[in-house]
């Protein structure tokens, strides 16, 4: 009985960690700096040059663009800055 309970707790923890890695927020955080940036994985899948990312973002009516590195993504991707969040 105790072994089954510990396996269930371990499985629940594993599911929680997997959900957090796919950016599924259980409790959304509002007002953070990341709310201003929109991920663009379509037009510039792997971001190697910030200038190209910036020009793609400007073409989509965003204010700015940058290459973003971060866990759990193994490769950098382009992020565009929303117009109401100038920074």
VMD Tcl script that builds the backbone (N, CA, C; Angstrom):
set m [mol new atoms 261]
animate dup $m
set s [atomselect $m all]
$s set {name element resname resid chain x y z} {
  {N N UNK 1 A 0.831 -1.193 0.000}
  {CA C UNK 1 A 0.000 0.000 0.000}
  {C C UNK 1 A 0.876 1.258 0.000}
  {N N UNK 2 A 1.902 1.239 0.835}
  {CA C UNK 2 A 2.809 2.389 0.926}
  {C C UNK 2 A 3.592 2.566 -0.378}
  {N N UNK 3 A 3.963 1.452 -0.989}
  {CA C UNK 3 A 4.705 1.516 -2.245}
  {C C UNK 3 A 3.838 2.116 -3.357}
  {N N UNK 4 A 2.566 1.763 -3.390}
  {CA C UNK 4 A 1.665 2.298 -4.405}
  {C C UNK 4 A 1.447 3.798 -4.201}
  {N N UNK 5 A 1.382 4.228 -2.953}
  {CA C UNK 5 A 1.199 5.647 -2.660}
  {C C UNK 5 A 2.418 6.455 -3.103}
  {N N UNK 6 A 3.608 5.937 -2.859}
  {CA C UNK 6 A 4.814 6.668 -3.263}
  {C C UNK 6 A 4.949 6.706 -4.785}
  {N N UNK 7 A 4.532 5.641 -5.474}
  {CA C UNK 7 A 4.565 5.654 -6.939}
  {C C UNK 7 A 3.576 6.676 -7.494}
  {N N UNK 8 A 2.414 6.777 -6.871}
  {CA C UNK 8 A 1.419 7.752 -7.317}
  {C C UNK 8 A 1.919 9.175 -7.106}
  {N N UNK 9 A 2.573 9.430 -5.983}
  {CA C UNK 9 A 3.114 10.773 -5.726}
  {C C UNK 9 A 4.227 11.096 -6.714}
  {N N UNK 10 A 5.089 10.118 -7.019}
  {CA C UNK 10 A 6.172 10.339 -7.971}
  {C C UNK 10 A 5.607 10.603 -9.369}
  {N N UNK 11 A 4.565 9.876 -9.742}
  {CA C UNK 11 A 3.939 10.091 -11.051}
  {C C UNK 11 A 3.306 11.475 -11.133}
  {N N UNK 12 A 2.655 11.896 -10.065}
  {CA C UNK 12 A 2.061 13.228 -10.039}
  {C C UNK 12 A 3.105 14.313 -10.158}
  {N N UNK 13 A 4.227 14.144 -9.477}
  {CA C UNK 13 A 5.312 15.118 -9.559}
  {C C UNK 13 A 5.886 15.172 -10.970}
  {N N UNK 14 A 6.046 14.021 -11.599}
  {CA C UNK 14 A 6.563 13.973 -12.964}
  {C C UNK 14 A 5.624 14.687 -13.936}
  {N N UNK 15 A 4.332 14.467 -13.801}
  {CA C UNK 15 A 3.359 15.142 -14.667}
  {C C UNK 15 A 3.403 16.650 -14.451}
  {N N UNK 16 A 3.510 17.077 -13.204}
  {CA C UNK 16 A 3.594 18.505 -12.909}
  {C C UNK 16 A 4.828 19.132 -13.547}
  {N N UNK 17 A 5.970 18.466 -13.458}
  {CA C UNK 17 A 7.195 18.987 -14.071}
  {C C UNK 17 A 7.074 19.051 -15.593}
  {N N UNK 18 A 6.457 18.049 -16.199}
  {CA C UNK 18 A 6.278 18.067 -17.651}
  {C C UNK 18 A 5.361 19.199 -18.082}
  {N N UNK 19 A 4.295 19.437 -17.346}
  {CA C UNK 19 A 3.386 20.524 -17.691}
  {C C UNK 19 A 4.063 21.879 -17.557}
  {N N UNK 20 A 4.927 22.032 -16.579}
  {CA C UNK 20 A 5.625 23.305 -16.399}
  {C C UNK 20 A 6.629 23.533 -17.519}
  {N N UNK 21 A 7.217 22.463 -18.071}
  {CA C UNK 21 A 8.194 22.609 -19.145}
  {C C UNK 21 A 7.564 22.997 -20.468}
  {N N UNK 22 A 6.273 22.762 -20.655}
  {CA C UNK 22 A 5.634 23.150 -21.911}
  {C C UNK 22 A 4.894 24.468 -21.745}
  {N N UNK 23 A 5.322 25.262 -20.802}
  {CA C UNK 23 A 4.785 26.601 -20.550}
  {C C UNK 23 A 3.305 26.585 -20.196}
  {N N UNK 24 A 2.869 25.549 -19.505}
  {CA C UNK 24 A 1.498 25.480 -19.014}
  {C C UNK 24 A 1.526 26.008 -17.595}
  {N N UNK 25 A 1.076 27.231 -17.409}
  {CA C UNK 25 A 1.133 27.865 -16.092}
  {C C UNK 25 A -0.114 27.526 -15.299}
  {N N UNK 26 A 0.086 26.931 -14.144}
  {CA C UNK 26 A -1.048 26.622 -13.289}
  {C C UNK 26 A -1.592 27.886 -12.646}
  {N N UNK 27 A -0.703 28.807 -12.294}
  {CA C UNK 27 A -1.098 30.094 -11.734}
  {C C UNK 27 A -0.445 31.163 -12.595}
  {N N UNK 28 A -1.196 31.847 -13.458}
  {CA C UNK 28 A -0.586 32.839 -14.346}
  {C C UNK 28 A -0.050 34.036 -13.574}
  {N N UNK 29 A 1.079 34.538 -14.035}
  {CA C UNK 29 A 1.701 35.707 -13.429}
  {C C UNK 29 A 1.459 36.881 -14.368}
  {N N UNK 30 A 0.742 37.879 -13.894}
  {CA C UNK 30 A 0.418 39.036 -14.726}
  {C C UNK 30 A 1.375 40.177 -14.426}
  {N N UNK 31 A 1.657 40.960 -15.450}
  {CA C UNK 31 A 2.464 42.149 -15.270}
  {C C UNK 31 A 3.958 41.909 -15.334}
  {N N UNK 32 A 4.391 40.731 -15.715}
  {CA C UNK 32 A 5.820 40.486 -15.801}
  {C C UNK 32 A 6.347 41.008 -17.133}
  {N N UNK 33 A 7.646 41.134 -17.221}
  {CA C UNK 33 A 8.279 41.646 -18.434}
  {C C UNK 33 A 8.057 40.704 -19.610}
  {N N UNK 34 A 7.957 39.403 -19.350}
  {CA C UNK 34 A 7.778 38.435 -20.424}
  {C C UNK 34 A 6.429 38.562 -21.117}
  {N N UNK 35 A 5.449 39.217 -20.498}
  {CA C UNK 35 A 4.155 39.418 -21.142}
  {C C UNK 35 A 4.268 40.350 -22.340}
  {N N UNK 36 A 5.295 41.160 -22.383}
  {CA C UNK 36 A 5.475 42.108 -23.477}
  {C C UNK 36 A 6.091 41.449 -24.712}
  {N N UNK 37 A 6.718 40.318 -24.558}
  {CA C UNK 37 A 7.417 39.666 -25.655}
  {C C UNK 37 A 6.596 38.505 -26.201}
  {N N UNK 38 A 6.476 38.452 -27.525}
  {CA C UNK 38 A 5.728 37.402 -28.212}
  {C C UNK 38 A 6.724 36.495 -28.925}
  {N N UNK 39 A 6.606 35.195 -28.708}
  {CA C UNK 39 A 7.500 34.233 -29.353}
  {C C UNK 39 A 7.129 34.067 -30.819}
  {N N UNK 40 A 8.139 34.062 -31.694}
  {CA C UNK 40 A 7.921 33.842 -33.123}
  {C C UNK 40 A 8.749 32.635 -33.544}
  {N N UNK 41 A 8.134 31.467 -33.504}
  {CA C UNK 41 A 8.819 30.242 -33.911}
  {C C UNK 41 A 8.560 29.913 -35.380}
  {N N UNK 42 A 7.708 30.696 -36.044}
  {CA C UNK 42 A 7.280 30.365 -37.405}
  {C C UNK 42 A 8.170 31.033 -38.452}
  {N N UNK 43 A 8.286 32.346 -38.412}
  {CA C UNK 43 A 8.997 33.079 -39.457}
  {C C UNK 43 A 10.511 32.962 -39.349}
  {N N UNK 44 A 11.022 32.815 -38.146}
  {CA C UNK 44 A 12.467 32.711 -37.937}
  {C C UNK 44 A 12.667 31.654 -36.858}
  {N N UNK 45 A 12.663 30.391 -37.280}
  {CA C UNK 45 A 12.616 29.257 -36.350}
  {C C UNK 45 A 13.823 29.221 -35.412}
  {N N UNK 46 A 15.022 29.365 -35.949}
  {CA C UNK 46 A 16.233 29.377 -35.124}
  {C C UNK 46 A 16.892 30.737 -35.303}
  {N N UNK 47 A 16.969 31.490 -34.236}
  {CA C UNK 47 A 17.425 32.879 -34.295}
  {C C UNK 47 A 18.945 32.954 -34.121}
  {N N UNK 48 A 19.647 33.307 -35.190}
  {CA C UNK 48 A 21.091 33.464 -35.112}
  {C C UNK 48 A 21.516 34.928 -35.182}
  {N N UNK 49 A 20.702 35.771 -35.809}
  {CA C UNK 49 A 21.051 37.184 -35.958}
  {C C UNK 49 A 19.915 38.050 -35.435}
  {N N UNK 50 A 20.227 38.882 -34.451}
  {CA C UNK 50 A 19.219 39.754 -33.857}
  {C C UNK 50 A 18.676 40.745 -34.882}
  {N N UNK 51 A 19.520 41.195 -35.815}
  {CA C UNK 51 A 19.071 42.153 -36.823}
  {C C UNK 51 A 17.963 41.561 -37.687}
  {N N UNK 52 A 18.114 40.298 -38.077}
  {CA C UNK 52 A 17.078 39.657 -38.905}
  {C C UNK 52 A 15.795 39.468 -38.104}
  {N N UNK 53 A 15.917 39.063 -36.849}
  {CA C UNK 53 A 14.747 38.910 -35.982}
  {C C UNK 53 A 14.033 40.246 -35.831}
  {N N UNK 54 A 14.807 41.298 -35.617}
  {CA C UNK 54 A 14.225 42.636 -35.451}
  {C C UNK 54 A 13.480 43.071 -36.713}
  {N N UNK 55 A 14.053 42.809 -37.884}
  {CA C UNK 55 A 13.385 43.216 -39.127}
  {C C UNK 55 A 12.112 42.407 -39.369}
  {N N UNK 56 A 12.103 41.133 -39.013}
  {CA C UNK 56 A 10.886 40.322 -39.143}
  {C C UNK 56 A 9.811 40.850 -38.209}
  {N N UNK 57 A 10.190 41.184 -36.984}
  {CA C UNK 57 A 9.223 41.714 -36.016}
  {C C UNK 57 A 8.663 43.059 -36.470}
  {N N UNK 58 A 9.516 43.916 -37.008}
  {CA C UNK 58 A 9.040 45.208 -37.510}
  {C C UNK 58 A 8.078 45.014 -38.674}
  {N N UNK 59 A 8.312 43.987 -39.490}
  {CA C UNK 59 A 7.409 43.679 -40.587}
  {C C UNK 59 A 6.040 43.201 -40.129}
  {N N UNK 60 A 5.982 42.686 -38.913}
  {CA C UNK 60 A 4.707 42.229 -38.335}
  {C C UNK 60 A 4.111 43.273 -37.394}
  {N N UNK 61 A 4.553 44.509 -37.502}
  {CA C UNK 61 A 4.041 45.651 -36.722}
  {C C UNK 61 A 4.365 45.575 -35.234}
  {N N UNK 62 A 5.461 44.934 -34.885}
  {CA C UNK 62 A 5.947 44.981 -33.508}
  {C C UNK 62 A 7.002 46.073 -33.408}
  {N N UNK 63 A 7.387 46.433 -32.206}
  {CA C UNK 63 A 8.312 47.540 -31.994}
  {C C UNK 63 A 9.765 47.105 -32.124}
  {N N UNK 64 A 10.089 45.912 -31.630}
  {CA C UNK 64 A 11.474 45.459 -31.592}
  {C C UNK 64 A 11.498 43.938 -31.635}
  {N N UNK 65 A 12.681 43.381 -31.798}
  {CA C UNK 65 A 12.860 41.936 -31.796}
  {C C UNK 65 A 14.206 41.572 -31.216}
  {N N UNK 66 A 14.300 40.370 -30.672}
  {CA C UNK 66 A 15.567 39.901 -30.102}
  {C C UNK 66 A 15.614 38.381 -30.157}
  {N N UNK 67 A 16.824 37.858 -30.173}
  {CA C UNK 67 A 17.016 36.417 -30.065}
  {C C UNK 67 A 16.978 36.053 -28.586}
  {N N UNK 68 A 16.258 35.005 -28.267}
  {CA C UNK 68 A 16.084 34.618 -26.865}
  {C C UNK 68 A 16.609 33.204 -26.644}
  {N N UNK 69 A 17.527 33.083 -25.693}
  {CA C UNK 69 A 18.041 31.785 -25.267}
  {C C UNK 69 A 17.422 31.480 -23.923}
  {N N UNK 70 A 17.040 30.268 -23.694}
  {CA C UNK 70 A 16.514 29.932 -22.380}
  {C C UNK 70 A 16.078 28.489 -22.278}
  {N N UNK 71 A 16.141 27.986 -21.074}
  {CA C UNK 71 A 15.693 26.635 -20.788}
  {C C UNK 71 A 14.182 26.582 -20.915}
  {N N UNK 72 A 13.567 25.614 -21.459}
  {CA C UNK 72 A 14.038 24.309 -21.910}
  {C C UNK 72 A 14.362 24.264 -23.396}
  {N N UNK 73 A 14.404 25.396 -24.081}
  {CA C UNK 73 A 14.689 25.427 -25.517}
  {C C UNK 73 A 16.181 25.245 -25.754}
  {N N UNK 74 A 16.524 24.322 -26.624}
  {CA C UNK 74 A 17.927 24.052 -26.907}
  {C C UNK 74 A 18.512 25.042 -27.906}
  {N N UNK 75 A 17.665 25.637 -28.734}
  {CA C UNK 75 A 18.115 26.599 -29.733}
  {C C UNK 75 A 17.446 27.946 -29.487}
  {N N UNK 76 A 18.128 29.042 -29.840}
  {CA C UNK 76 A 17.512 30.364 -29.644}
  {C C UNK 76 A 16.364 30.578 -30.623}
  {N N UNK 77 A 15.408 31.390 -30.215}
  {CA C UNK 77 A 14.276 31.714 -31.074}
  {C C UNK 77 A 14.011 33.207 -30.999}
  {N N UNK 78 A 13.250 33.696 -31.967}
  {CA C UNK 78 A 12.975 35.124 -32.095}
  {C C UNK 78 A 11.799 35.517 -31.210}
  {N N UNK 79 A 11.941 36.658 -30.518}
  {CA C UNK 79 A 10.851 37.212 -29.706}
  {C C UNK 79 A 10.618 38.644 -30.148}
  {N N UNK 80 A 9.337 39.009 -30.271}
  {CA C UNK 80 A 8.959 40.347 -30.724}
  {C C UNK 80 A 8.319 41.127 -29.581}
  {N N UNK 81 A 8.641 42.419 -29.509}
  {CA C UNK 81 A 8.128 43.295 -28.458}
  {C C UNK 81 A 6.821 43.938 -28.900}
  {N N UNK 82 A 5.797 43.833 -28.054}
  {CA C UNK 82 A 4.495 44.447 -28.348}
  {C C UNK 82 A 4.619 45.973 -28.315}
  {N N UNK 83 A 3.762 46.653 -29.059}
  {CA C UNK 83 A 3.854 48.113 -29.168}
  {C C UNK 83 A 3.457 48.830 -27.881}
  {N N UNK 84 A 2.634 48.232 -27.043}
  {CA C UNK 84 A 2.221 48.890 -25.797}
  {C C UNK 84 A 3.197 48.639 -24.654}
  {N N UNK 85 A 4.330 48.029 -24.927}
  {CA C UNK 85 A 5.303 47.689 -23.877}
  {C C UNK 85 A 6.687 48.208 -24.222}
  {N N UNK 86 A 6.801 49.414 -24.652}
  {CA C UNK 86 A 8.123 49.940 -25.031}
  {C C UNK 86 A 9.075 49.901 -23.848}
  {N N UNK 87 A 10.243 49.307 -24.099}
  {CA C UNK 87 A 11.254 49.250 -23.029}
  {C C UNK 87 A 12.641 49.438 -23.605}
}
mol reanalyze $m
mol bondsrecalc $m
mol representation Tube
mol addrep $m
